[in-house]
Amino acid sequence: MAMRVVRNLDLERYAGRWYEIACFPSTFQPKTGTNTRATYTLNPDGATVKVLNETWTDGRRGHIEGTAWRADPASDEAKLKVRFFVPPFLPVIPVTGDYWVLHVDADYQYALVGQPSRKYLWILCRQPHMDEGVYNELLERAKEEGYDVSKLRRTAHPDPPPESEQSPRDGGLWWIKSIFGK
């Protein structure tokens, strides 16, 4: 079944901070991460986006930076590619993945993001907490696209974390632990 994606995504409006409300567990994110968020900054070329993913584990900040771009610049579909270099403490190996925006509301306040294999799914919001009705609407949208939403894990946002520069860093240890399922 073909997946429906957003058309004519405005990258400038999509830029900014997004909080992870829920996601499918993955090997590249710590299982105990809290306050997980992504910050997207449109680059001066207007075609690529700087990506900063952050999460906190035991009070320490883990992060990774990457770049996103439209998979097909001639298409109006919100099918992006994102590339990170790993491991984050010695970024030498490029890893590229799909980032498909399946839904974004008219005000760009919440989004549903997945990819063609349906192995990954994220529910994002501009605030650390989401209205339960909106959350349930996004669950239904994900089900329509063939996702098994029973695999979703809610992301805790117990306290707003400090801004990035003020946080103790874990030096990439989270990334190593995530490979081993920790």
N, C-alpha and C positions, 0 to 999 in steps of 0.2 A: 504494500500500500504506500503510495506516494505521500510524503509529509508536506503539509501546508506550512509555509513560512510567511513572515511579514513581508509586504511589498513596500518599496520606497522608504525604507528605514532612514531616518534623519540622524546621521552619525553625530552631528553637533548636539542635537537634543538628547541623544542616547548617552553622550559623554557625561562624566561625573561619577559620583560614588553610588554603588549599589551594594546592598546588604544581602547576603545569602540567607534566605528564610528556610529553605530545605534543598536537599540534593540527594542524588543516588550516591552511596558510599563509593569511593574510588581509591585506587592505590596511590594516587598523587596528592591526597589530602589527608591530614591526620584525623584519626577517628575521634579524638577528644578535642578537636579544635573548636573554639568559641569565637564569637564576634567576627566571624568570617565575612570579608567584604572585598569588593573589587572596585578599583578606580580606573576609569577609562578617560584618556586625554587625547583629543583629536590632534594629530601632528600638523605642523604648518602646511604640509603638502595636501591636506584635506582628504587624503585617501587612506592613510594608515592611522592606527590608534595605538597609543602606548597603553599597555595593560599592567596594572599593579594588583596582584592578588595577595591578600594578607589574612592571617589567622593567628589566634593566640592559643597557646597551650601552656598550662602552668604559669601563666603570667608573662610568658616570653613570646615575642613576635616572630613568626615565620613568614617569609614573603618570597615571591618570585615575580620577576618582571618579564614582559614579553611584548609582542607586536601583533596586532590584528589587521586584516585587510579583507576587502570583498573578494570572494573566491573567483567571481567572474565580474570584472568591472563594468561590463556591458549589460549585466542583468540588473533588474530592479528588485531581485529577491535578497532577503536578509540572510544570505549564506556567506558566512565569513570563515576565514582561516585564522588560526592563532598559533604563534610560534613562541616557545619558551626554550631557553638554553639551560640544561641541567648538567650536573647538580647545581643548585643555587649558590653554593659556596665556591664553586669552580666551574662557571658556566661555559662548557665547551661542546656539549652534545645538543644539536637542535632537535626539538620534538615539535611536530606540527599536528594540529588537530582541527576538527570542524567545530564551529560555533554558530549554530543556526537559531535565530530569534523566531520562535514559533508564535509568540504573542507579545505585544506591548500595548498598554492602554493609550488612549488618545493624549493623555497628559504626561506620558513617559514616567509614570510613578511605579509601575510594577511590570515585570516581564517573565516570560517562560522561555527558557533556552534549552536546546537539546542538540542532537546530532543524528546523522542518518542511521547509525546502527542501533539507536535507542538504548545504548549502553550507559549514557550519561544524561542527566536531567538536572536543571537548576530552576528554582523559583527565587526571583530576585525582587527587591523592593528598595525604594529610596530611603526608607526608614528601617530601623532594626526590627520592627514588629509590623505584622500585616493583619488587616481585618480578616476575621475567619471566613466571612462570606466571599471575599475576594480570593482567599486561599482555595476555598472549595471550588470556585469557578475555574481557577487555573488547574486544579486536579482534574476536573471534567475535560478541560481542553487537552490536557496531556493524555487522558484515556482515549479521546477521539483520535489521537495520533498514534495509538498503539502502545503507549507506555504502561508498564505494570507499576502503578503508583504505590502499591504496597511496599515497594523497595525504598520509597522516599524516607529520608532521615531529617528531622527538624534540626535546625542549627540554633544552638543556644546563644542568646545575646544578653547575658546577665548584667553586665555593666558596660557602658561605652568604654572602649579601650582608649588609651592615650593616643595622641597623634603619633604617626610613625617614628618621627625623629626622637621622641621621648621614651620609646619602649626599649626594654632590654631585648636583645636579639638572641636567637638560639643558634646562630651560625650555620643553619642548614640541617641541624640534627633532625628536625621534624621530617625532612624529606627522606632521610635514611630510614627512620622509623616507619614511615608510611610504606616503604617498599616491603618491609617485613610484616605489614598488617597491624602495626601498633597505632 
